Amino acid sequence: MLIRELNLADAGALRNLRALVDAAGTLGPESERLRALTPEGIAQQLRPPYETVGAFVGEKLLGSASLYQYPVDPFDLFDVPWFALAGVIVHPLACDQGIGRKLVVCRLNRMQELGAHGVSLVVNVPNPAAMALYESLGFQSYEVNEGAYVHNGQRYDEVTMRLQFASLSPTGTESP
Ligand SMILES: CC(C)(COP(=O)(O)OP(=O)(O)OC[C@H]1O[C@@H](n2cnc3c(N)ncnc32)[C@H](O)[C@@H]1OP(=O)(O)O)[C@@H](O)C(=O)NCCC(=O)NCCS
């Protein structure tokens, strides 16, 4: 499996993957999900400030994950760089093979290269696979927005999770 940065030439493959995962999973409120599938929404994920990587087997894109940095206030001496992890998706037929973990660890390592102090993300629950993945890497739930939105008749909570890098070793496991 190859993990490489995606660019605008990958837009079609990313859109197809996103649409497939979206049909099977919980990727947020309908307005956000629909926007993410538009040409502008896909292009946004492939341009700065986003950095998106994809996992390929041969020519086939099987997963992707994005990062971006929250704006730092230049007038706040105590403001430190925080990043967001977003768009973590794996093809439904390629789940449970370690691809999601590899993609997330790749993004966390990149954030650390960029000097990140920490990272946050939003999970729409119930999503036991995503929660277990993030918790295994040291993320902790920080805020719960109960019943944030309805999808297919089911109400979902949004859980914000975060991780400070001081507690993460280069291998992606928590330091003592
Ligand atoms: C969440 C998702 C990205 C995980 O990707 P994956 O490639 O299947 O994950 P991995 O195989 O790398 O597994 C990593 C960890 O996730 C957890 N996990 C994966 N599948 C799981 C499942 N079905 N139930 C519970 N935990 C699971 C485990 O902790 C696993 O660690 P382990 O291998 O040490 O047991 C994938 O299921 C997905 O794309 N889901 C739909 C989109 C989505 O919800 N994205 C997250 C948005 S926040």
The ligand as a Tripos MOL2 file, in Angstrom:
@<TRIPOS>MOLECULE
LIG
   48    50     1     0     0
SMALL
NO_CHARGES

@<TRIPOS>ATOM
      1 C1        -13.3660    4.7860   11.0660 C.3       1 LIG1
      2 C2        -12.5720    4.2020    9.9000 C.3       1 LIG1
      3 C3        -11.8030    5.3150    9.1940 C.3       1 LIG1
      4 C4        -11.5690    3.1630   10.4520 C.3       1 LIG1
      5 O1        -10.7610    2.7220    9.3780 O.3       1 LIG1
      6 P1        -10.1630    1.2160    9.3330 P.3       1 LIG1
      7 O2         -9.2040    1.1550    8.2100 O.co2     1 LIG1
      8 O3        -11.2820    0.2450    9.2990 O.co2     1 LIG1
      9 O4         -9.4410    1.1450   10.7330 O.3       1 LIG1
     10 P2         -8.2070    0.2000   11.1150 P.3       1 LIG1
     11 O5         -8.3590   -1.1240   10.4110 O.co2     1 LIG1
     12 O6         -6.9530    0.9560   10.8700 O.co2     1 LIG1
     13 O7         -8.4360   -0.0200   12.6530 O.3       1 LIG1
     14 C5         -7.9170    0.9010   13.5590 C.3       1 LIG1
     15 C6         -8.6280    0.7560   14.8740 C.3       1 LIG1
     16 O8         -9.9860    1.1690   14.7220 O.3       1 LIG1
     17 C7        -10.7940    0.4140   15.6110 C.3       1 LIG1
     18 N1        -11.7900   -0.2830   14.8020 N.ar      1 LIG1
     19 C8        -11.7660   -0.5010   13.4550 C.ar      1 LIG1
     20 N2        -12.8980   -1.1040   13.0680 N.ar      1 LIG1
     21 C9        -13.6370   -1.2730   14.1900 C.ar      1 LIG1
     22 C10       -14.9430   -1.7870   14.4500 C.ar      1 LIG1
     23 N3        -15.6880   -2.2890   13.4400 N.pl3     1 LIG1
     24 N4        -15.4010   -1.7560   15.7140 N.ar      1 LIG1
     25 C11       -14.6580   -1.2370   16.7180 C.ar      1 LIG1
     26 N5        -13.4210   -0.7320   16.5310 N.ar      1 LIG1
     27 C12       -12.9260   -0.7390   15.2840 C.ar      1 LIG1
     28 C13        -9.8740   -0.5160   16.3540 C.3       1 LIG1
     29 O9         -9.4750    0.1340   17.5380 O.3       1 LIG1
     30 C14        -8.7100   -0.6310   15.4260 C.3       1 LIG1
     31 O10        -7.5410   -0.9060   16.1180 O.3       1 LIG1
     32 P3         -6.9290   -2.4240   16.1250 P.3       1 LIG1
     33 O11        -6.6420   -2.7460   14.7180 O.co2     1 LIG1
     34 O12        -5.7050   -2.2940   16.9740 O.co2     1 LIG1
     35 O13        -8.0020   -3.2760   16.6960 O.co2     1 LIG1
     36 C15       -13.5000    3.4720    8.8890 C.3       1 LIG1
     37 O14       -14.2900    2.5510    9.5920 O.3       1 LIG1
     38 C16       -14.4230    4.4080    8.1010 C.2       1 LIG1
     39 O15       -14.0500    4.8930    7.0470 O.2       1 LIG1
     40 N6        -15.6380    4.6350    8.6120 N.am      1 LIG1
     41 C17       -16.6370    5.4850    7.9040 C.3       1 LIG1
     42 C18       -16.1970    6.9350    7.8570 C.3       1 LIG1
     43 C19       -15.9910    7.4910    9.2550 C.2       1 LIG1
     44 O16       -16.8260    7.3130   10.1170 O.2       1 LIG1
     45 N7        -14.8480    8.1880    9.4140 N.am      1 LIG1
     46 C20       -14.5080    8.7980   10.6790 C.3       1 LIG1
     47 C21       -15.0090   10.1880   10.7180 C.3       1 LIG1
     48 S1        -14.6020   10.9610   12.2870 S.3       1 LIG1
@<TRIPOS>BOND
     1     1     2 1
     2     2     3 1
     3     2     4 1
     4     2    36 1
     5     4     5 1
     6     5     6 1
     7     6     7 2
     8     6     8 1
     9     6     9 1
    10     9    10 1
    11    10    11 2
    12    10    12 1
    13    10    13 1
    14    13    14 1
    15    14    15 1
    16    15    16 1
    17    15    30 1
    18    16    17 1
    19    17    18 1
    20    17    28 1
    21    18    19 ar
    22    18    27 ar
    23    19    20 ar
    24    20    21 ar
    25    21    22 ar
    26    21    27 ar
    27    22    23 1
    28    22    24 ar
    29    24    25 ar
    30    25    26 ar
    31    26    27 ar
    32    28    29 1
    33    28    30 1
    34    30    31 1
    35    31    32 1
    36    32    33 2
    37    32    34 1
    38    32    35 1
    39    36    37 1
    40    36    38 1
    41    38    39 2
    42    38    40 1
    43    40    41 1
    44    41    42 1
    45    42    43 1
    46    43    44 2
    47    43    45 1
    48    45    46 1
    49    46    47 1
    50    47    48 1
@<TRIPOS>SUBSTRUCTURE
     1 LIG1         1 GROUP 0 **** ****
